[in-house]
């Protein structure tokens, strides 16, 4: 079942409020549905067949409908799987420094891909698929490879059109709905979008670095009273990150079932 933005709008903030936690649901349901639907369109025949076989364990499930499962079932054990903190001085991912204990989005994707490729029970492989679909999208949300000192923008307060929020939620929800409206409009937009400027090949550490570089860029942090021009200016970045997330997710799944 695909949930609407309005149905999920009140669940932006989660209750995992440790120092390094990411409170907002990355991209929001719409962004995750966009990435999963676009990725599904890029699947090769064998990968499509295997994905459908796993999804059949939950009748009616689609890549889009499972794309928010990892947020809906997040707990203290898996909370750190959704992001990685990089230092402000460098956007180069260093596992020993940036992924202590293997608890970060880069390592989590690798670990769940290993489960997908294994001879584990199909129920475990379906769970791994749910994580991969979700976490690949998370990694492309720039603030999921941001900085610990403001908790990925959660502590950077903003006001958009008279509504109080924070920068992380602004990127999760407002920028996605502003740039492309609904799922159908996003699919049309991505179908017409030029090839991505960034390399569509999958390198998870490099992808984290890309997100961090965006956050580090001039003008990424808007004035606390956000002007509409900020939404317009970031629209191309949102499109690029969703496009790349879908292409890379499909590439990873195609690689599982060659």
N, C-alpha and C positions, 0 to 999 in steps of 0.2 A: 504494500500500500504506500503510495507516494503522499507525503504530508504536505500541506500548503504552508507557505510562509506565515500566513495569518495564524494557522494552528500552532506554529512553533515559535512565533515571535516572542512569547513570554518566557521562553526557556533559554534565552541567550546566556545567562550567567549560571554556572554550575557551582556547587558548594565545596569544591576542592581548593581551599584557599591557603595552601602552603606557599612559602616564599617563591618557589619556582613554578608554580602551577599556571596553566593557561585556563582562564575561567570561561571564555566565550567559546561557543561551538564553531569550529573553523568552517568558514564559508557559509554557514547556515544550511538548512536543508536544500534550498534552491541550488546553491553552488555545488553541493555534493551530487545532486541529481543531474546537473549539467555535465559534470566530469564523467560520471558513470555512464550516462546515456551516450555521450560522445565516444567514450572508449568502446562501448559495445558495438558501435558502428564500424570500428576499426579492427574487430577481432577476425582472425583467420579461421577457416572452417573447423579445424580440429579444436582450437581453443574455444570457439563458440559452442561446439558440441559438448565439451567437458564442463564448461561453465553452466550450460543449461542442465546438464545431468546433476550437478551439485545443487543448483537452485531448486530442482524438482523435489529435493528433500523437504522443502517448505513450499507446498503448492501455491502458485500465484506470485512467488518471489521473482524479482528482477534485479539486475545490477543496481538500478536506481533505488529500489525499495530497500536493499540491504546496505546502501551507502552511508546511512546514518546510524546503523546498529552499534558501531563502536562508541559513539557518543552516548547513545541511549543506555549502554551497558558499561559505561566507564566507572572504574572504582579506583581505590588508592593504589592498587597493584599496577593498573594499566594507564593511569593518568599521564605519566611521563612519556608514554609511547607516542603522544600526539604532537610533540614539539621537540626542538633542540635549541638550547641557548648558545649563541656564539658571542665572542668578546667584541666590544665596540672597536677595538684596535685592528681586528682582522676578521674577515669573513671566511677564512680557510677552516674547514671542519677538521678537527683532530680528535679522533675517537677517544683516546685516553683522557683527554682534557674535557671534551664536550659531551661525552656520553658515559658518565660514570655508572658502572654496574651494567652497562648495556641498555640502560633505560632511556632511550630517546627514539625519535621517529625514524631516524636513519637505520639504526640497528633493528628496530621492531619490524620494519618492512622486510629487511633481509631475513629475519628469523621466521616471519610468517610465510614468505616465499619458500623457504626451506620446508616448511610443513606442507605447503601445497604440492611440492615436488616429491614428497615422501610417499611411503606406502601406508601412511596413517589412515585410520578409519575415515570414511567420507564425512561423517559429522564433524570431525576435527578439521578436515580440509575445507569444509564449507565455512567454518568459523574463521579459518585463516584467510579465505577469500574475502570475507566481510572486513577483516582488518586491512588487507592490502588495498581494497577498493577505497576505503575511507582514508587511510593514512597517506597514500600517494597524493590524494587531493590536499590533505592537511599540509604536506611538505611544500606545496606550491603556494599556499597562502603566506605572503611574505612575513607576517608577524609570528608565524610558527617556526621561524628561524631567526627570531629577533633577539632581544636582550633581556637578561634576567632583572636588571635594575628597574624596569618598568613593567615587568611581567608580560612581555609581548604586547605592549600597548594597552593592557588592561587598566593600568594606573594612570594613563594619559587621558584626562577627562576632556570631553568635547561637547559642544552644543550644536546640533544640526537643526535648523529651522525651528528653534525654540524647544527642542527636545534634548534633554541631557543624556549622554551616552559616554562611551569611551572609544579610543581609536581602534581597538581590536574588534569591537562590535560593529563599528562603522565599516570596516573591511569585510567582516563576515556577511553582513546583511545589506546595508544601504548601498554600497558600491555595486554589488551584484545586481540588485533590483534596478538601480539607476542605469547601469550600463546596458542591460539587455532585457529588462522586463521579466517575462515568465519563461518557462522551460522551452516552449515551442519557439518563441522568439530567439532564445539563445541558440537553439539548434540551427535555425536559419542563419544566424549571425556567424556561427563557427563554420558552417558549410561554405560561407562566402569569404571567410577571413583568409588573408594571404598566409603563406607558410610562415611558421614562427621564425623570428630573428635568431633566437637562441637555438643551440643544437638540440634537436629532439631525441638524440640518443640518451639512454638511461644511465646516469651516474648519480647515485643518490647523494653522495657527498657534494658533488658539484651543484646539484639542485638546491641543497641547503644553502650553499654559498650564493647562488643566484637570488634566493629569497632575501638573504641577509644584505646583499648589495642593494636591493631595492629599498629596504628599510633604512639603509645608511645613506641613501641618495638625498640630494638637495630637495627640499620641499616635501619630503614624504610625511613629516610631522606637520600637520596643518595648524593654523591659528586655533586656539581653543574654541572660538566661535567660527565654525567651519563654513566658508563661503561655497556657494554652488559651483564656482569655478574649480574647486578642488575635486569634486566628483567628476566633472568633465575631463579634467587633466589626467585623472587616474584611470579613466575608462579603458584606454588602450592597454594599460598594464594588467588590469583585471582580465580582459579578453585573452591576452597572451598567456597568463598563468593558467587559466581554465583550459585553454587549448592545449598547452603543453602537458598539463596534468592528464588530460584525456588520452593524448597520443602516447605518453610514457606509460600510463596504466595499461593500455592495450598492448604495448610492446612487451611489458613484463609478463602479462598473461599469455601472450603468444609464445614467449620464451619458455614458459612452464610446459606448454604442450606443443612442442615442435613437430 
